Amino acid sequence: MKLYAATTRRVLPRASRLGREERLVFVVGSPRSGTTFLAGAIGGLAGFVDLGEVAPLKGAVPALYGNSEAAARIRTILNRVRRLGFVTGLRAVEQTPEVAFVLKDALRAFPEAKALHIVRDGRDAVCSLLERGWLAADRSGADDARLPYGARARFWVEPERMEEFEHASEATRAAWAWRRYVSSARSVDERVLEIRYEALAGSHDAVAAHLGVPDGQVRDVLAAAHTESIARFREDLTAEQLADVEREAGPLLRELGYE
């Protein structure tokens, strides 16, 4: 219940008891790709509420990945969080990056839901992940869903490459994470809008149309998107780290147009 309480404390200020809104919005993307900003911006619109990263869902994703009952479990978790937060009548915005791996199930759980996939240059995402140190071999502790940090192989690492992941450089692991999150989210086409971190402010019209809300409102909240960290990899990554990123994620970077 502590995990649920942490989420409900965030959403109580937007409490509403009116009806049950089924048009949820799932914001997905690699960690450090702007999911928090985007979800907060959309969640601040009239009639919406940002649930943040729902810890019970984040903690459940490893077991839900590839599970035939994932959709039912996702619906149960999110409906419980919304009910405890008294926000069932608002359009909930869920922003857990790991949902990228069960996105098809999440959309199946809520047939009227939409998803926004924000994609950032993987080299810049690696810079930010290295800064956070979540994948560092000597990192201890765990996140708010009690999932341990460090070099351990996560559920999203290919089974035949788990040992390789744990002995790879931190930059390689970060690029690996970016590739797997982005590839998983991109494998779902229906009801998903892909937008770029580097052009977020200019995506307001597409986002508004996708969610069925006035363009002017979305334009105003996305105008705060900053561009200072774009191409930071040119200064922050060493030649060796860039080579590691290229080996692990080069093909996807080029497919997405990041040269």
Secondary structure by P-SEA (a helix, b strand, c coil): caaaaaaaaaccccccccccccbbbbbbcccccaaaaaaaaaaacccbbbccccaaaaaaccccccccaaaaaaaaaaaaaaaaacccccbbbbbccccccaaaaaaaacccbbbbbbbccaaaaaaaaaaacccccccccccccccccccccccccccccaaaaaaccaaaaaaaaaaaaaaaaacccccbbbbbccccccaaaaaaaaacccaaaaaaaaccccccccccccccccaaaaaaaaaccaaaaaaaccc
